[in-house]
Amino acid sequence: METFDADQLSHIQLLSKNILLRELDLELEGKTFNTHLMPINQMWTFQLTMGQLASGKGAQPFNTVQDYRNWLIRLQGCLNWMLSAKNMMKLGIKKGYVLPKSLIIKVLPQL
């Protein structure tokens, strides 16, 4: 991106270039933050997806006995993920990566 001469770009092209560079810089900066040590949050996380799937009214309806059996298999995967999340959060606590209490309080009813 730096090889594009700003003088040769239109106003819109220059604006697009600057926006893209900013977004890339933010993305790279975000990669240095250890989000894997905070695998659970109140907005976009696995416990919300599992709750939606458990309703049986979404992408995985419960129409047959096999659907319920498949769900039990998925639940085992969920339990494995929860154990992994717990271990990552313990490591996060040791390294100082934790969500604020006000956000975690919102997660508890979701779990």
N, C-alpha and C positions, 0 to 999 in steps of 0.2 A: 504494500500500500504506500509505503514511503517513497517508492520510485515514481509515483504519479506526480507530475509537476502541478502544483496548485494553480499556477498561472494559465495552464492549458485546460483546466476544468471549468465547466459552467458553474453557476452558483449552486444549482441543485446537485450536481455531481460532487462538488466540494463539500456540501452539507452531508451528503450520503457517505462520503469518505470519512469525514470527521465523526459521524455517528458510529460507523462501523469500527473505526479505531478505538473509540471510547468503549464500545460494547466488548471488544476483544480484550482491552486492558482490564475492564472489570471482571471479565470471565477468568483471565489469568490470575488476577488478584484473588478471586474467590477460590481458586484451586489450592491456594496456600492455607485456607481455613479448613480445619479438620472436622468437617460436617459428619463424617462417618462415626465420630465419637458422640454424636447427638442424633441417633437414628429415629427417634420418636419426637414428633412435634404436634401441634394442635391443628395444623392445616392440611399438609400433604404427606401422609404417612400410611403405613401398612394397616394400622388398626382401623382406619376409616374405610379403606377398601374392603377389608374383611367384613366389616359390619354391613356394608352395602351388599356384598355378595351373599351374606348370610340371610338376607331378606328373601332370597329366592325369586325376586321380582326383577332382577337385572339381567346381566349377561349369562348367568348360570341358573336358570329356573329349576325348581325341584318338581319335575313332572313324573319321574319314575323312581323306583327303588334304587336303581343304579345311580341316579343323580345324587341321592342321599349318600350312597357309598362313596362316590367320588368326592363328595363334600368332606367326608370324614378323613379321606386321604389328604385333602388340601389343608384341613385343620392341623394335621400332624406337621405339615410344612410350616404352618403359621406358628405352631409351638416352637419349632426349631428356630425360626426367625426371631421369635421373642427372646429365646435364650441367648442367641447371638447379640441381639440388641441390648439385653441386660449386661452382657460382658463388655460390650463397647461403651456403654454408659458408665460402668465402673471404671474403666480405663480413662474415660473422659473426665470423671470426677478427679482422678489422680492428677491429670494434666491440666485441670482448670477449664475444661470445656463443658459447660452445663447451660441449659436454658434457664431463663429467669423463673423464679417461683410462680409469678403471675401466669406464665404460660403453661407450666407443668400442671397447675391446678386445673386448667381447662382440659388437659389430656386425661386426667384420672377418670372422669365419667365415660369417656370414649373407650377406655380400656375395659 
